[in-house]
Amino acid sequence: MIKKEIIRKSIHLLFGLFFLLLIQYGGVQLSFNIILLCLIAGTIISIGIMRGHKFPIINEIVGTVERDNEKHFPGRAAVHFFASAIILMVLFKEYPLIILAALSVQVFADSAAAIIGIQFGKHKLYQKKSYEGSSACLIVAIICISFFYPIYIAIIAGFIATAVEVLPLDDNLWVPLATGFAIRLLLLPITF
């Protein structure tokens, strides 16, 4: 179980890091175009796999890293990650740091939560989530966000990201979106 999750999260980290670097150095518009193409291609491939079509290498990767509860929608995690990145780039195109912070939480904190939770999670928090995995998620989320924003924003947004990660939602879609919205709201000027 841990070996499969490490392989899964290694692929998750590689693709996530690629997209973070693309956004950082290629800009939001170029990244939007490339990730939109990935979303379209990923959706087409996913539908093709569901219909029994074979795609060299891709079927093997999907079969290796897909969780049992995701077999009905092959590549769902990637498709949802691409969708969340697209939504973030549309909503926050003027705020590339929000996009980078929100996606970095999904890339790094989600991986930490899964690996620590599987390896060391002994105290159940909710369903398959553990206190240990969620603590790892929180710590890494705060670290990721603090690269872009002050620590008070990192702490609050990190708690929100972790809370969403614990919920029975698709974290690949909702954690980046919740993190992005939290950061944006925290950046609004307070007026009385």
Helices and strands as residue ranges (DSSP letters): H 2-50, H 58-65, G 68-70, H 76-91, H 96-104, I 105-109, H 110-120, E 124-126, E 129-130, H 131-146, H 151-166, H 171-187
